[in-house]
């Protein structure tokens, strides 16, 4: 009898601890009131989502914020910076399993302004180094991307797109999340559009998109979120494939 009572107490305590652990885990993934205020102020994408998806967006933002090592290079890292950069990542990752937080890139380095890249050849507004697992961002240019939200120049989305591109084929628990068939279609269509840009033909996408496949994807992501209507109208096949790759459609959320 005493053994049975002991087992029952043990099961009860295990259940309580599991429940408390789950509550703590959920709380850990959400944002505090001040952090939510930052998201509401700077991310209309969040406001366009239904309530349940807003909670999901906040969980991903919180998880990204907590999972990364944050480092300032000549600038003090403030909570608002971490929230905004994390919300930028959550915007790009919104269509995927919410456990995906670009695990390979575990360090975010923020600079006050444009900085020398690892090759020291020119100034950069952002940089992704897959070998070091680092994302570097100029804070001045990151802010500009969300202040001027309709010009398809968004350093945050651009660099997160690079990280997403690399994360897909770096062997870890997150690799292989981009649909391979759609990815192949994307590369074919991308090669065609890059060739057209290089030939001087008019394109919605700026010339820098024709640099290579990685830059083409990153630039296209900027247009996908910031000039969705024009993108879909002028490059419908590219838009459809990118929407399938990212598992979301900004125009659908506005409907």
C-alpha positions as CSV (number, residue, x, y, z in Angstrom):
1,X,0.0,0.0,0.0
2,X,2.8,2.4,0.9
3,X,4.6,1.5,-2.3
4,X,1.4,2.2,-4.3
5,X,0.9,5.5,-2.5
6,X,4.6,6.4,-3.2
7,X,4.1,5.7,-6.9
8,X,0.9,7.7,-7.1
9,X,2.6,10.7,-5.4
10,X,5.5,10.3,-7.8
11,X,3.2,10.3,-10.8
12,X,1.4,13.3,-9.4
13,X,4.6,15.3,-8.8
14,X,5.9,14.3,-12.3
15,X,2.6,15.6,-13.8
16,X,2.8,18.9,-11.9
17,X,6.4,19.5,-12.9
18,X,5.6,18.7,-16.5
19,X,2.7,21.1,-16.4
20,X,4.8,23.8,-14.8
21,X,7.6,23.1,-17.3
22,X,5.1,23.5,-20.2
23,X,3.7,26.7,-18.8
24,X,7.3,28.1,-18.3
25,X,8.2,27.0,-21.8
26,X,5.2,28.7,-23.3
27,X,5.9,31.9,-21.3
28,X,9.5,31.8,-22.4
29,X,8.5,31.7,-26.0
30,X,6.2,34.8,-25.7
31,X,7.1,38.4,-25.6
32,X,6.7,40.8,-22.7
33,X,4.6,43.9,-22.9
34,X,7.5,46.2,-23.9
35,X,8.7,43.7,-26.5
36,X,5.1,43.4,-27.9
37,X,5.0,47.2,-28.2
38,X,8.1,47.2,-30.3
39,X,6.6,44.6,-32.7
40,X,3.3,46.5,-32.9
41,X,5.1,49.7,-33.7
42,X,7.4,48.5,-36.4
43,X,5.8,45.4,-37.9
44,X,2.6,45.9,-39.8
45,X,3.1,42.3,-41.0
46,X,2.2,41.2,-37.4
47,X,-1.0,43.3,-37.5
48,X,-2.1,41.7,-40.7
49,X,-2.2,38.2,-39.1
50,X,-5.2,36.7,-37.4
51,X,-4.9,36.5,-33.6
52,X,-3.7,32.8,-33.4
53,X,-1.0,33.5,-36.0
54,X,0.1,36.6,-34.1
55,X,0.8,34.5,-31.1
56,X,2.8,32.1,-33.2
57,X,4.7,35.1,-34.7
58,X,5.5,36.3,-31.2
59,X,6.6,32.8,-30.1
60,X,9.0,32.5,-33.0
61,X,10.3,36.1,-32.3
62,X,10.9,35.2,-28.7
63,X,12.6,32.0,-29.4
64,X,14.9,33.5,-32.0
65,X,15.7,36.3,-29.5
66,X,16.5,33.8,-26.7
67,X,18.4,31.3,-28.8
68,X,21.0,33.7,-30.3
69,X,24.1,35.3,-28.9
70,X,23.9,39.1,-29.4
71,X,27.0,41.2,-29.8
72,X,27.5,44.9,-30.4
73,X,30.4,46.1,-32.5
74,X,30.8,49.8,-31.5
75,X,27.2,50.0,-30.4
76,X,25.3,49.0,-27.2
77,X,22.8,46.2,-27.9
78,X,19.4,47.3,-26.6
79,X,16.4,45.1,-26.1
80,X,14.5,46.9,-28.8
81,X,17.2,46.0,-31.3
82,X,17.1,42.3,-30.5
83,X,13.3,42.3,-30.7
84,X,13.2,44.0,-34.1
85,X,15.9,41.8,-35.6
86,X,14.2,38.7,-34.2
87,X,10.8,39.9,-35.5
88,X,12.4,40.4,-38.9
89,X,13.5,36.7,-38.9
90,X,10.1,35.6,-37.7
91,X,8.5,37.4,-40.7
92,X,10.6,35.4,-43.1
93,X,10.1,32.2,-41.2
94,X,6.4,32.5,-40.6
95,X,5.3,29.8,-43.0
96,X,7.6,27.1,-41.6
97,X,7.5,24.9,-38.6
98,X,7.9,27.4,-35.7
99,X,10.9,25.3,-34.3
100,X,13.0,26.6,-37.2
101,X,15.0,29.5,-36.0
102,X,18.1,29.4,-38.3
103,X,19.9,27.3,-35.8
104,X,23.3,27.3,-37.5
105,X,23.5,31.1,-37.2
106,X,23.8,31.4,-33.5
107,X,25.5,34.8,-33.3
108,X,24.1,38.2,-34.4
109,X,26.6,41.1,-34.6
110,X,25.2,44.6,-34.8
111,X,27.2,47.5,-36.1
112,X,26.1,51.2,-35.8
113,X,26.5,51.8,-39.5
114,X,28.1,50.2,-42.7
115,X,31.1,48.1,-41.8
116,X,34.0,46.4,-43.5
117,X,33.2,42.8,-44.4
118,X,35.4,39.8,-43.6
119,X,37.3,40.4,-46.9
120,X,37.9,44.0,-46.0
121,X,37.4,45.0,-49.6
122,X,34.3,47.3,-49.2
123,X,31.7,48.5,-46.8
124,X,28.7,46.3,-46.1
125,X,25.2,47.0,-44.8
126,X,24.8,43.4,-43.8
127,X,26.7,40.1,-44.1
128,X,26.1,36.4,-43.5
129,X,29.0,34.2,-42.8
130,X,27.9,30.5,-42.9
131,X,31.4,29.2,-42.0
132,X,31.3,31.2,-38.7
133,X,27.5,30.9,-38.2
134,X,27.3,34.7,-37.9
135,X,24.8,37.3,-39.2
136,X,26.1,40.9,-39.3
137,X,23.8,43.9,-39.6
138,X,24.2,47.6,-39.8
139,X,21.7,49.1,-37.4
140,X,21.3,52.3,-39.3
141,X,20.4,50.5,-42.5
142,X,18.2,47.9,-40.7
143,X,16.1,50.8,-39.3
144,X,16.0,52.5,-42.7
145,X,14.5,49.2,-44.1
146,X,11.6,49.4,-41.8
147,X,11.2,53.2,-41.9
148,X,10.9,53.2,-45.7
149,X,8.9,50.0,-46.0
150,X,7.8,50.2,-49.7
151,X,11.1,50.6,-51.5
152,X,12.1,46.9,-51.5
153,X,15.4,47.8,-49.7
154,X,15.3,45.9,-46.4
155,X,18.7,44.9,-45.0
156,X,17.1,42.7,-42.3
157,X,15.0,40.7,-44.7
158,X,17.9,40.5,-47.2
159,X,20.4,39.0,-44.7
160,X,17.8,36.7,-43.1
161,X,17.1,35.4,-46.6
162,X,20.8,34.6,-47.1
163,X,20.8,32.8,-43.8
164,X,17.6,30.8,-44.8
165,X,19.2,29.9,-48.1
166,X,22.3,28.5,-46.5
167,X,20.5,26.9,-43.6
168,X,18.6,24.7,-46.0
169,X,21.6,22.7,-47.1
170,X,23.9,22.9,-43.9
171,X,23.5,19.5,-42.3
172,X,21.7,20.0,-38.9
173,X,18.3,19.4,-37.5
174,X,16.8,22.1,-39.7
175,X,18.2,21.4,-43.2
176,X,16.1,20.4,-46.2
177,X,13.0,22.5,-45.3
178,X,12.8,24.2,-48.8
179,X,10.8,22.1,-51.2
180,X,13.4,20.6,-53.6
181,X,11.1,20.7,-56.7
182,X,10.1,24.3,-56.1
183,X,13.8,25.2,-55.4
184,X,14.8,23.7,-58.7
185,X,12.0,25.7,-60.4
186,X,13.2,28.8,-58.6
187,X,16.7,28.3,-59.9
188,X,15.6,27.9,-63.5
189,X,13.4,31.0,-63.4
190,X,16.1,32.9,-61.5
191,X,18.7,32.1,-64.2
192,X,16.3,33.3,-66.8
193,X,15.6,36.6,-65.0
194,X,19.2,37.2,-64.2
195,X,20.1,36.7,-67.8
196,X,17.5,39.2,-68.8
197,X,18.8,41.8,-66.3
198,X,22.4,41.3,-67.5
199,X,21.2,41.8,-71.0
200,X,19.8,45.2,-70.1
201,X,16.1,44.2,-70.3
202,X,13.7,46.0,-67.9
203,X,13.0,44.1,-64.7
204,X,11.1,44.9,-61.5
205,X,14.1,43.6,-59.6
206,X,17.1,45.9,-59.1
207,X,20.3,45.0,-61.0
208,X,22.1,43.7,-57.9
209,X,19.7,40.7,-58.1
210,X,21.7,39.4,-61.1
211,X,24.9,38.9,-59.1
212,X,24.3,35.2,-58.4
213,X,21.6,32.8,-57.2
214,X,22.1,33.7,-53.5
215,X,21.7,37.5,-54.1
216,X,18.8,36.9,-56.5
217,X,16.9,35.0,-53.8
218,X,17.7,37.7,-51.1
219,X,16.7,40.6,-53.3
220,X,13.5,38.8,-54.4
221,X,12.5,38.3,-50.7
222,X,12.7,42.1,-50.2
223,X,10.4,42.6,-53.2
224,X,8.1,39.7,-52.1
225,X,7.3,41.5,-48.8
226,X,7.6,45.1,-49.7
227,X,6.3,45.3,-53.3
228,X,4.1,42.2,-53.3
229,X,1.5,43.6,-55.7
230,X,4.0,44.7,-58.4
231,X,6.0,41.5,-58.0
232,X,3.0,39.3,-58.5
233,X,1.8,41.4,-61.5
234,X,5.1,41.6,-63.3
235,X,6.8,38.3,-62.4
236,X,3.8,36.0,-61.6
237,X,5.7,32.7,-62.0
238,X,8.6,33.8,-59.7
239,X,6.1,35.1,-57.2
240,X,4.2,31.9,-57.1
241,X,7.3,29.7,-56.7
242,X,8.7,32.0,-53.9
243,X,5.3,31.9,-52.2
244,X,5.5,28.1,-52.3
245,X,9.1,28.1,-51.0
246,X,8.3,30.4,-48.1
247,X,4.9,28.8,-47.5
248,X,3.2,32.1,-47.2
249,X,1.7,34.9,-49.3
250,X,1.7,38.5,-48.1
251,X,-1.2,39.4,-50.4
252,X,-3.3,36.6,-49.0
253,X,-2.9,38.0,-45.5
254,X,-4.0,41.4,-46.7
255,X,-7.2,40.1,-48.3
